[in-house]
Amino acid sequence: MSALARHLRELIAQEGPLTLERFMGLALGHPTMGYYITRDPFGVEGDFTTAPEISQMFGELIGLWAAETWVAMGAPPRIRLVELGPGRGTLMQDALRAASVVPAFAQAIDVHLVETSPVLAQAQKATLGRLAIPVTWHGGIETIPPGPAIVIANEFFDALPVRHYVNQAGAWRERLVGLDQGNRFTFGVSREAETSIKAQAPEGAVIEIGAVGQRIMSALAGRLVAQGGAALIIDYGYTQTSIGETLQALRGHRFVDPLDQPGEADLTTHVDFAALGRAARAAGAGVHGPITQGVLLTGLGILDRARALTRRADAAQEGQIEAALARLISAQAGIVVGGGVVDGMGQLFKAICVTAPGMATPAGFEHRQS
């Protein structure tokens, strides 16, 4: 039994069952024992792989998107380039290399990384340590200095805790995590009904609400409205709020029980892009999308970038580029990558752009898929 599992059992014994939101928050972000606090979870040796680790093309296109967005903002002399949940720093490294083709943009930016994990912050410092551009780390968006900002959030919102409500006996009740007779973690529900939820659904149906993510989006959108800029959010998720829950746990690239060994597996949910859009609009921001990742990357020129890379590649490298391209933009299941079989990210992953009022449609969002 892990130290965090013992801690959570003791907490439940003392205080009673925990909300799923609190259980997830502690499993992922406990200040000394949380999943993201204690490890680098990325890559083949970790638990999952994100788009920047699949191919340099992803980060490069994001960097060019940021430079084009800066121009569309009127090329302010100073701009905060912010990344939420920057992983190992790979995306930012690739983005800055590509954006250097616009020297005025490179001179205007200072980089701000929002990261709560000391392990990942060290990895980011190793990746970005030789940059001439200043880099500052933050525990949250509230400490980023004022001024216009371009914000990138790739696979950030999916890792935020959510609340679940279960329709039981005609009332919505919050899902809790308690202990069964064998002292194992188990789901239950609150005795108290949540009267603010008016949705109609069958008995046993679940509603998933990302209240933490919506609060972050509201604060972020409020900043963009007041100070200018844009935020690009890319994640796996769905475009319309609906009944159902999507909680999953990954360990060693395999799905596991979300309640088994908390702190040892990645807990995530699919992002409700409609809810994020509502939070941003309520703060006065413009919202573009959602569109699929495949549509976004194709619109930003990933096919041309792949062709340029293959012209300088040997046969083995060309195969790797083609496999990475397929994984990033395809909706196809069963793509062979690195000796394994994975599903394409092109359809499952979505993107929205949140902007200050009055900004033109951002690059990549000009054409929505049907």
Sequence and secondary structure as in RCSB ss.txt:
>XXXX:A:sequence
MSALARHLRELIAQEGPLTLERFMGLALGHPTMGYYITRDPFGVEGDFTTAPEISQMFGELIGLWAAETWVAMGA
PPRIRLVELGPGRGTLMQDALRAASVVPAFAQAIDVHLVETSPVLAQAQKATLGRLAIPVTWHGGIETIPPGPAI
VIANEFFDALPVRHYVNQAGAWRERLVGLDQGNRFTFGVSREAETSIKAQAPEGAVIEIGAVGQRIMSALAGRLV
AQGGAALIIDYGYTQTSIGETLQALRGHRFVDPLDQPGEADLTTHVDFAALGRAARAAGAGVHGPITQGVLLTGL
GILDRARALTRRADAAQEGQIEAALARLISAQAGIVVGGGVVDGMGQLFKAICVTAPGMATPAGFEHRQS
>XXXX:A:secstr
  HHHHHHHHHHHHH  EEHHHHHHHHHH TTT HHHH   BSTTSSB  HHHH HHHHHHHHHHHHHHHHHTT 
 S EEEEEES TTSHHHHHHHHHHTTSHHHHHHEEEEEE   HHHHHHHHHHHTT SS EEEESSGGGS SS EE
EEEES GGGS  EEEEEETTEEEEEEEEE TTS EEEEEEEEE TT      TT EEEE HHHHHHHHHHHHHHH
HH EEEEEEEEEESS  SB   EEEETTEEE TTSSTTSSEEE  EEHHHHHHHHHHTT EEEEEEEHHHHHHHT
THHHHHHHHHHT  HHHHHHHHHHHHHHH   S EEETTEEE  STTTEEEEEEE TT    TT SS   
